[in-house]
Amino acid sequence: MQTIADLVISILKDASVKRVYGLPGDSLNGFTDALRRDGTIAWQHVRHEEAGALAAAAEASLTGELAVCAGSCGPGSIHLINGLYDANRSRVPVLAIAAQIPGPEMGSTYFQESRPQDVFREASVYCELVSIPEQLPWVLEIAMRTAVERRGVAVVVIPGDVFLKESTPHRKSAPIQFVPRVIRPTDAGLPAAADLLNAAQKVTIFGGAGVEGAHDELLAIAEKLKAPVGSCASG
């Protein structure tokens, strides 16, 4: 029998995910056991979930590819918050798998009950709760695609009992990977920008996310213009 957790692993593999940072917990057992059975995605054990989220943010920053972290219900996933804020503000693609208490117990003040889909909303570009097994494939794929395309954090909240449910047959997931692209002004806009710079007596350059991958070119332009360069966190 293929479980929902097995399906999650399959979709992550199709996206070329190589590792998941996290700390085991009871509500996450279905997922971590599926990782163990599959054996192709490394479980990067950390001492604290915050470190796992920060590690995922660092990996995404260095590679430009989707990085993954996970936490169990209650304080487990809530500890991811600082790393997810860091990744989202730095505009790097991170998927956070936040395990939740069993679905039937939601709303009953169950032990360690929290609402991660509300907690993480400001630290993400996508955040959704999977209430039933049939939601999982498309919610996970939308989350991953949103993280990659919008360069931010996507959070998928999955109750522990859903991980263990049987998965229905599902088509192979289309690869969800970052494709480098070139962004520049229009042909008409370039001469206008040049005229503006040539007419200015003093020029200061502030480089942000738009100069990603072009730091050497930026410094060469700054040298030619004799312009100081400032940067923001997302650059």
N, C-alpha and C positions, 0 to 999 in steps of 0.2 A: 504493500500500500504506500502510495506517495502522499506525504502530508503537505499541509500548507507551508510548513517550514522548509521542506524539500524544494517546493516550488520557488520560495524566496531565494534559496541558494542557486537554483538553476537560472533565475533571472539575473542575479548578481554575476554569475559566471559568464552569461551572454554579454554582459557589459564590461567584461575583462577586469572585474574587481579581483584583486589579489589577496587582500587581507581585511579583517574587521577588527577594530580596536574596541575592547570592552572588558567588563567584569561580569562573571556569571551570576545568576540569581534564579530563584525558583520559577518566576514567570517567563524567564528567558530560556529555560531548559530545553524546550522543544527546538528552538533555533540553534543553540550551541550543540545539541546532540546531532542535529542535521549536518552541521559543519563537520563534526567529528566523523560521521558516517561517509560523507562525501570525500573529505580529505584533500581537496584541491585548493580551498581558500584558507589561508592561515588565520588562526585566532590569535591576535596579539593581546595577550593578557596584560592588564594594567592594574596598578594598586588602587586607583581611584578613577571613577568615570570621567571626572574633569580632565584628567591627564589623557584619557582616550580620545575625548573630543578635541582637545588641543593638538594631539598627535595627528588626528585625521585632518584638521585644518592645516597643519604644517605640510603633510603629504600632498594635499590638494594644491597648496601654494607652490610647492617645488615642482610638481609634475603637470599641473593644469588638468589632471584627470580626476574623476569622481573618487572620493575617499569615503569610507564607511565606518561608523561607530555605533555602539549599541549599549543599552542600559536596561536593567530590570524595572519592575513597577515601583511606584513611590519614589523614595529618595534616590534609587539607582539611576533612573533616567533624568530626574531633576538635576542631578549633579552634572549633567552634560551642558548645562546652560551657559557657562562662561565660554567654553570652547566653541559652542554653536554661535554665540554672539560674535566672537572673534572671526569665525569663518564667514559669517554673513556680512559683517561690516567690511571684511577684506575682499569680498566678492570672489570666493573660491567655492567650488562645488563639493558639498558634503551631504551624504545621506545619513540621517540618524534613525535607527530603529529603536523605538521606545516601547518596551513591553508594558502591558497594562494588566490589571487584575482580571480575573475571569469575568466574561461579559455578563452572566446572570447576576453577579454581585454588584454591578455598578449602581451607584446611587443609594447604597445601603450603609454608608460609612464603614465599609469593609476595611480591614487592616491594610495600611499603606495605600489607601485609595487617593488618587490625585487626578488632575485633568491636564495631562501634558499637552493636549491639543490646544488648550488655552494658554498654558505657560509659555510654550515655544512660538506662539504666533508672531510675536514681534522680533524673534530671532531667526526667522525663516522666510523663504519666498513661497513655501508650500508646506501645509501641515494638515494632516487628515487622519481620522480614526477609522480603522477597518472594523466594522461591526459584525460582518458575516463573511465566511470564507470566500464566497463568490466575488466579493469586492477586491480581494487581494491583488490579482494580477494587474488589473488596470490602474488601481491606485498606486501600486509600487512603481509601475512604469511611468505614470504621469509624474510622480515625485522625482524620479531619477532624471527624467527628461527636463523637468523644470529646473532642477539644481544645475544641470549642465548648461542649458540654454540661457538661464538668467544669472548664472554665476553666483549661487548662494546656497543656503541650507534648505534641504527638504526633510521633513519629519514624518515618518509613518508610525502611527500608534497601533500596536497589535495586541489584543488581549492574549494572555498566556494560553487559554484553552483553544483559541483559533489556530495557533501554531500547530496543535496536535490533530486538528480536523483533517479528514481525508480530502485531498485535492482532486477536482474533476480534471479531465484531460484539457490541456491548454497548448495553444500553438507556441512554437519556439519564439522567444522574445527577440525583437529586432535589436541589434546592437545599439546601445545608448552611450555614445562616446563623444568627447569634445573634438570638434573639427576646427583647426586654426583658420582664422579669417583676417582679411586686411580691411581696415576701416580708414577712409580718408575723406577730406572734403570733395565736393564736386569740382569738375574742371573750371567752372565759372567762379567757384569760391576760392580757389587757390590764388589766382592773381590778386583778388581783393584782399586776402590775408597778407600777401606779400607787400602790397601797397601800404597797408596799415602799419606793418612792421617797419618799412623803410621810412615812413613819415614820422615815426615816433622818435623822440629824443632819447628816451630811456625805456628799456624793455625788461620786464621780469617774467619769468616763465614758471607757472605752477603746473606740475605734471601729476596727473592722477591715473585712473584706470585706463584712460585713452592711450597712454604711452607704454602699456604692458608689452614687453618683448622688444621695445625700441629704445632702451636706455642709452645705448651708444650713439644712436642717431640724434637723440635729444641733446646729449652733451656736446656733440659736434655743432649743432645749430646754436646752442648757448654760447659756445666759444666764438663762433662767427659773429653773433650779435653782441658779444660782450655783456651777456645778460645773466644775472644770478638766477639760480634754479631753486624752487621750493617744491615740496612734494606733499601729498596727502596720503592717508593710511592705505587707500585702495590702489595706489600706484605701483 
